[in-house]
Amino acid sequence: MLFLFAMGAYSVLLLSKRRRSKQWPKCCHVEDPPVLVSDATSQTRVDTPAQVFDRQQLDVAQTTIEALVDVAEPTVEAVNEPFCEMVAEPQNQSSAHASDVEETTKPDDTLLLNLRLEECLRSKLFEEGLELYRVMAVTGVQMNTKTRLLVIKLLSHTRVLREASKLLGGLESTLCVPALSSSKPQLMLPPLAATVARNADTSQMCTNHIKITGDLPDLRAACRSLKKNGFMKKCKDDKFQLNGHWVTEHGLNVIIEGKIVRWSPKRASRLKFLDNSRDSCSLGVYGENTVGRLLPPTIAEATKTLKWDNGDVWQQFEESRIAHAAVVSQSMTKVSRDDTRDEVVRAQVDAKLKCVSRDGMNLLPNCLDQVLQFLGSDTYVVEVNFDCKDGPAWMDAEAGTDFVNSLSICHPRVGFRHCWADQSKDVCGQRTILQGKEVDEETFTCCI
């Protein structure tokens, strides 16, 4: 910077010389009067007026340079100090602005809840995640769609859940999404939560729910196996009063469903109703046709009595024996398509189409969305519901005698989800079985 100031002074000096040369041209023959100048050696020297002017200009230039140098030195320091302050000030301002932004854009409780639920899901802390959800729900935190999906994932991955009434209390109102085609909102709940909700009406019983998923041919084969082992569409039907499990005088368990009588998994007969009330029928027993009539119970423990003309008496009890388990209020749904996986299939197809063409294959607006509505899952589902005493059915049995495991071995291409809830013991749980083995949720979802 000092060099720049010196160069500026030198340029001023040159301009002054040029101005002087114009004022005093060399072509002028006027002689300047002599001027007496005494120097430091006390010798007298005679200078012309031009030389005197040059000397004065040099003295002025030197004085100007010295003055500029004296001014420049503090100016550099004076410039550096505010520059450092300017560098430090934006940092302070940015930090202050960041703190203001953090205060104004602080994430709400719902976002924090979702982040913590995701962390519990990644860490496989399913019960802790449900406890966190319960605490935040009690404090009045608003739940959004993502919160609901995270809680559903936690419930799907949970296997055994203690203190079920405490952790799952109020889930029916939060997780339930009413279906447009159904008046029962609990059908839209996750399987475990729906089982807990249904167990609220049977406090002294353990509610069981078995959901079977697979292709249509394999699923129908599994339903035939269920019926052969004693499962029915409805154990109590007003149209068919004879439906249910009957115990003969010889201790044989006989199943009547509609017009079919099953003596064993491999043997069945057909009966004929005698009137429209369907409370009397004829059946071939021991090679002879006999008529049976429905009567009030003849013993205290029975609910119905069926007396035959040949003297046999069959009794129907509240509990039914299925695979060595006492089952109450058993029912089985029809084979239906699993529409809960439709959104997953549509999302996969939409992602593949976007990889092929970003413009939607040049179709009309909303045309692709309408086409995707016709796509869905090709899996089917059957649900079995029943109640039992002394905890969930077949859980205490060994791997070889477990009915659900044995059924899964016979039908390896079908998945089984067994959920249970016992309000008296305040416990609920579920298990997913493939090919006779219990697997985690990721494996079960990928294979089915």
Number of C-alpha atoms within 10 A of each C-alpha: 11 15 9 9 17 18 13 13 20 17 13 14 18 12 12 15 15 11 11 14 12 10 9 12 9 9 6 7 7 8 8 10 10 11 14 11 13 11 9 6 6 8 9 12 12 14 15 15 14 13 12 14 14 15 12 12 17 14 12 14 19 16 13 17 19 15 11 16 17 12 13 15 12 11 13 12 11 11 10 12 11 12 12 10 10 12 10 11 13 12 11 12 11 11 12 12 13 13 12 12 11 11 10 9 10 10 10 10 14 16 16 11 19 20 14 15 24 19 13 19 19 10 10 14 16 22 22 15 24 23 14 16 23 17 13 16 15 9 8 9 14 13 18 12 8 12 21 16 13 20 23 19 17 22 22 21 20 21 18 15 19 13 14 20 19 12 19 20 15 14 19 18 11 15 21 18 14 14 12 8 6 10 9 12 16 22 16 17 20 18 22 25 28 21 26 29 20 17 22 15 11 13 15 16 22 27 30 28 24 22 18 22 24 24 16 17 9 15 22 17 13 23 18 12 16 17 16 18 18 23 27 23 17 17 22 16 13 10 12 18 18 26 22 25 25 24 20 14 11 9 9 12 20 18 26 23 22 21 14 14 18 20 15 14 13 8 9 14 13 13 16 15 17 14 9 8 11 17 17 20 19 17 18 13 13 7 7 8 13 16 19 23 17 17 14 10 16 13 10 7 11 17 15 20 22 24 16 19 12 12 9 14 18 24 21 22 18 14 19 24 17 16 16 12 15 16 21 20 15 21 17 21 14 12 16 13 19 16 14 12 13 18 15 13 16 19 12 10 15 15 12 11 15 12 10 10 10 10 9 17 11 10 9 8 9 9 11 15 12 10 10 16 11 9 13 18 15 14 18 20 22 21 18 19 23 20 25 21 16 12 20 23 25 16 11 10 10 10 14 9 13 18 21 22 21 15 19 21 16 15 20 16 17 25 23 28 20 22 25 28 33 28 20 14 17 14 18 29 23 23 20 24 24 24 18 22 14 15 14 15 16 10 13 16 11 7 11 14
